[in-house]
Amino acid sequence: MLIVAVLLATVLLRFTLIAAVVYAILPRGPACPRCALAMALVRHPLLQRLLPRLEHRWCLECGWSGLVRRAAGERHQSRVINRTARS
């Protein structure tokens, strides 16, 4: 039983380290990492509930789309695109 606990702890530690590194390399804020212009916010209800510190952004100029870290104290409004359920 001790071996199972040690193996489970190493798997959890590996997952935690990978998640921390991925979070650290994500770009921060509403500026596009390619062209440095403001990006539009794409709202995902599930993403907002599961990962509230991350946002899906889309650059209207160069077309870059991806996850970014939410900037601390972000107060300005950007264009918002609501993703609706596909039927």
C-alpha positions as CSV (number, residue, x, y, z in Angstrom):
1,M,0.0,0.0,0.0
2,L,2.9,2.3,0.7
3,I,4.2,1.9,-2.9
4,V,0.8,2.9,-4.3
5,A,0.8,6.0,-2.1
6,V,4.3,7.0,-3.2
7,L,3.5,6.4,-6.9
8,L,0.3,8.4,-6.6
9,A,2.2,11.3,-4.9
10,T,4.8,11.4,-7.7
11,V,2.1,11.5,-10.4
12,L,0.3,14.3,-8.6
13,L,3.6,16.2,-8.1
14,R,4.4,15.8,-11.8
15,F,1.0,17.1,-12.8
16,T,1.3,20.1,-10.5
17,L,4.8,21.0,-11.9
18,I,3.6,20.7,-15.5
19,A,0.5,22.9,-14.7
20,A,2.6,25.5,-13.0
21,V,5.1,25.7,-16.0
22,V,2.3,25.9,-18.5
23,Y,0.6,28.7,-16.6
24,A,3.9,30.6,-16.3
25,I,4.5,30.5,-20.1
26,L,1.1,31.7,-21.1
27,P,1.0,35.4,-22.2
28,R,-0.5,37.9,-19.8
29,G,-3.2,40.4,-20.5
30,P,-5.3,41.6,-23.4
31,A,-2.3,42.4,-25.7
32,C,-1.6,40.1,-28.6
33,P,1.8,38.3,-28.2
34,R,2.4,38.6,-32.0
35,C,1.3,42.2,-32.9
36,A,0.8,43.8,-29.4
37,L,-2.7,45.1,-30.3
38,A,-5.8,44.6,-28.2
39,M,-7.6,41.3,-28.5
40,A,-11.2,40.4,-28.4
41,L,-12.4,38.3,-25.4
42,V,-14.1,35.0,-26.4
43,R,-16.4,33.9,-23.5
44,H,-16.7,30.2,-22.6
45,P,-19.0,29.6,-19.7
46,L,-17.3,26.3,-18.9
47,L,-13.8,27.8,-19.0
48,Q,-14.9,30.6,-16.8
49,R,-16.1,28.2,-14.1
50,L,-13.2,25.7,-14.3
51,L,-10.3,28.0,-14.8
52,P,-11.2,31.5,-13.7
53,R,-7.7,32.9,-14.1
54,L,-7.5,32.1,-17.8
55,E,-9.2,33.8,-20.7
56,H,-9.6,32.8,-24.4
57,R,-8.6,35.8,-26.6
58,W,-8.6,36.4,-30.3
59,C,-6.7,39.0,-32.2
60,L,-8.7,40.6,-34.9
61,E,-5.6,42.0,-36.7
62,C,-3.3,38.9,-37.1
63,G,-5.7,36.1,-36.3
64,W,-3.9,34.7,-33.2
65,S,-6.2,32.8,-30.9
66,G,-5.4,31.2,-27.6
67,L,-5.4,31.2,-23.8
68,V,-4.0,34.1,-21.9
69,R,-3.6,34.8,-18.2
70,R,-6.1,37.3,-16.8
71,A,-4.3,40.6,-16.1
72,A,-4.5,41.7,-12.5
73,G,-6.7,44.7,-12.1
74,E,-7.9,44.8,-15.7
75,R,-10.6,47.4,-15.8
76,H,-10.9,48.4,-19.5
77,Q,-13.5,46.8,-21.7
78,S,-12.6,44.9,-24.8
79,R,-14.8,43.5,-27.6
80,V,-16.6,40.4,-26.3
81,I,-17.6,37.5,-28.4
82,N,-20.0,35.1,-26.8
83,R,-19.7,31.5,-27.8
84,T,-23.1,29.9,-28.1
85,A,-24.1,26.3,-28.0
86,R,-24.1,24.7,-31.4
87,S,-27.3,23.0,-32.4
